[in-house]
Amino acid sequence: MQDLWRRVVLRIWLTGSIRLEAGDTSLDGRVLRGRQGRLAFALLVTRRGRPVPADVLAETLWSEDLPRSWTVDLSAVVSRLRTVFSRLGLSRSTLVHQSGCYRLDLPADCWVDTEAAATLLARGDAAGAAAIAREPVLPADDAPFLDELRRQLREVLLRALEELAVAGDVSAGQEAVALEPLRESTHRSLMQALMATGNHAAALRIYSRCRDLLGEELGAEPAPETKMLYEAALSPPVSPSSSTIARTAPARALRALPGSVAMLVRSPLVGRSTELARLRHLLTSPGGLVVIEGEAGVGKTRVAAELALEGHAAGHAIVFGRCDEHSAVPYQPFIDVLPEPTIGRGDPDLERSQFFAAVAHRLAGLSPVLLVIDDVQNVDADGLLFTRFVVRALPAHRVLLVVTRRTGGGVSHHTAEQLDENFKAALDEVQRAKPSSSKGRYIQKASVSTTFGPGVPIDVTAL
């Protein structure tokens, strides 16, 4: 901000207490001699270089109490302003009256704080912009032009605070939310500030307040970008010594082949060499997503179980879970990953965050992992969010996620389109988080159409 000041002759402050400086001369607002002087000065400064009709200026000064002698009274106010400008070393012709209008002509390099705030913000000095915009403009006075000026400064302040919060300033984010609790971007900026400090639990609480506030006051849901930030907050960095991580069984317990898989593979799988060949090579990849889709009873679960059997032989930890249509067990398909998911009691968002964090830690200890979710169309809302979390974790923890999905009717909690959108959004997040040079190493795409039984199609998509 000081670099900007050195280039100017005249500096004017309209925020806080009015102040004028030129060279070694400094004047405060008292030289304007009361309300009419302050309003006339502020209006002419903000509209400098442009004609202001005398009657408009008079209405601003006296509003509904316009005196009959307003032309004489206005001339007296203008005369006092000319005296003020002359004390700053400016010519009395700085303020001219012509064709029924007044025009204030100040030096081209004149600095006005209300304008400098926007300039500083545009130049990346959010702190400097906030310092100016935080101060009130003529707090003792009211006028339509002041309302607009205050609105503009409030917007500058909010944008500056949001930028500071995104950069990690929690207090700036809190100030922004307090100023505009119904402005969703303020909540996002505070969440980002908290996440930058590692306080994901607090960020989740901010999301909950935002969601509740929007629902109660506006009947609206959080925007997609807010929901994406919420999902990111569900995956905080995990320390192995963290006291919030639930107790887990030793990793070696999941090195055994799950009994559900052993039951499914008791008899040999016949006639599925093409499908297995397309899936088998993924066992050596850094991670991936496989969707096996078809009508009920065509053998989707059997193919997934066969892949799990081969993965177990290749050294993968196997997690095999099924989404029951009427189950009331939270995170039912994932109980083997975290036997005690009820942590962070009393705060659903905190519990979910810590649960996901514990899963991430567990997956890192088990790597490589083959995770099978059978009948994913029945997954509940929390489980769907969890699958998105797992997809984001694929390349980091060498997780191969295999999901089976029933088509062709029947009751489903989620449509195929919703599930595909969920998977695609998660994969997009992974791609955005990785440098372009690594793309293709952890996401492999192929699609084939084959049959289970006479004429029954099944799609196997490996991502």
URKA-V989073 format. One record per run of one state. SS is the DSSP state (a for helix, b for strand, c for the rest). FROM is the first residue (numbers start at 1). TO is the last residue. If there is no record, write none. Layout:
SS FROM TO
SS FROM TO
//
This chain:
c 1 1
a 2 5
c 6 9
b 10 13
c 14 14
b 15 15
c 16 18
b 19 22
c 23 24
b 25 28
a 29 32
c 33 34
a 35 46
c 47 51
b 52 53
a 54 65
c 66 69
a 70 87
c 88 91
a 92 94
b 95 98
c 99 100
b 101 104
c 105 110
b 111 112
a 113 122
c 123 125
a 126 133
c 134 136
b 137 137
c 138 143
a 144 166
c 167 169
a 170 179
c 180 183
a 184 196
c 197 199
a 200 218
c 219 223
a 224 233
c 234 250
a 251 255
c 256 258
a 259 264
c 265 272
a 273 284
c 285 287
b 288 295
c 296 299
a 300 313
c 314 316
b 317 322
c 323 331
a 332 334
c 335 347
a 348 366
c 367 368
b 369 374
c 375 375
a 376 378
c 379 380
a 381 397
c 398 398
b 399 407
c 408 415
a 416 433
c 434 435
a 436 438
c 439 445
b 446 451
c 452 456
b 457 462
c 463 463
//
